[in-house]
Every structure is written in C-alpha cells, then in structure tokens.
C-alpha cells in the first residue's frame, strides 16, 4: 500500500490534498449507495473507497476533476483507502491520509485524439 500525505497517482488518477476551504462553492455532492466510486472506468475496473462516511463532489461541466472529503472512517492513521477494482494488473491501493473533513482534489488524465481530447481509459 502506498501512503499519500500531499499527492499521489494511482494509474490515470492523480490525488492532490488541498485546503479544506478550497472546495468550490459550486461543488455538488454525488449521491451514493455502497462504495464511493472515485474514478469510474468504462471497462469496469473503478477506483473506489469502501469507507462509508467519505463524500464525493463534482462541479457541473467538469469531466476531469472531482473532489473527495474524508469521513470519520476507521482507517489506521486516519484517511481513506482507494482500491483499484481489477483482478489482474491492478494498481496498488493508495491511502489518502487526513482528518475528517480534509479535501482531496482528484484529476483524471486526458489524451489528444484527432476528434479532440478524451479522458484516458485505464
């Protein structure tokens, strides 16, 4: 497991810890049932947090950036574990350290194509 205090990458996803007050006022919480999908994969191998109290926010119109707010889960040292759901060639689990309420900005990679840019599919 990799431990992140300020920033870390997991495949095509980059996590950057930002000040709590930096969560955009236009960010809208994404409803969830079960695991929190941090980065949805078109091929089914999502990047997820199983801890139930963390929150996921999106800003309308942004396909490459979202936000996580840590909950009060019981992860050792505090924070949340991001697990890559794939049985083969998986990315190592990443622990985002922090206290309840801390915010992590999540960036997805993009690539250029003849028809324009697209999100990288990990």
C-alpha positions, -999 to 999 in steps of 0.1 A, spaced: 0 0 0 12 35 -9 7 63 17 -2 99 5 2 130 26 1 156 -1 -3 140 -36 -1 106 -53 -11 89 -85 -30 57 -90 -29 48 -127 -46 76 -146 -59 93 -114 -39 120 -95 -49 129 -59 -38 163 -45 -46 174 -10 -60 209 -9 -70 233 19 -105 225 33 -118 259 22 -108 252 -14 -138 230 -21 -156 251 -48 -189 266 -36 -205 252 -68 -194 216 -60 -224 193 -57 -223 161 -36 -228 129 -56 -253 106 -40 -241 71 -34 -251 37 -22 -223 14 -12 -187 20 -23 -177 56 -34 -165 54 -70 -137 79 -72 -129 73 -108 -154 54 -130 -139 31 -156 -156 23 -188 -141 -12 -186 -154 -19 -151 -122 -15 -130 -131 15 -109 -111 33 -83 -132 31 -52 -133 39 -14 -153 14 6 -154 36 37 -189 48 41 -185 83 55 -163 99 29 -181 122 4 -177 128 -33 -183 161 -50 -184 171 -87 -186 205 -104 -210 207 -133 -193 206 -167 -160 192 -154 -152 157 -166 -116 157 -154 -118 170 -118 -138 160 -88 -133 163 -50 -132 139 -20 -140 149 15 -127 125 41 -151 110 66 -146 96 100 -138 61 89 -116 38 110 -86 35 86 -53 32 105 -36 66 108 -67 84 95 -79 88 60 -93 66 33 -81 38 11 -86 39 -27 -87 5 -42 -84 -3 -79 -110 -29 -87 -94 -52 -112 -82 -88 -106 -52 -86 -129 -26 -58 -135 -41 -38 -107 -27 -6 -92 -16 -7 -57 -40 5 -30 -35 42 -20 -41 55 14 -51 92 14 -41 105 49 -61 131 66 -86 140 93 -123 140 88 -133 170 66 -100 171 48 -103 176 10 -85 159 -19 -88 171 -55 -90 143 -80 -76 148 -115 -82 124 -144 -56 123 -173 -66 132 -208 -52 124 -242 -53 141 -276 -72 124 -304 -79 137 -339 -115 145 -329 -104 163 -298 -94 153 -262 -107 124 -242 -103 110 -207 -76 83 -205 -92 49 -200 -71 30 -176 
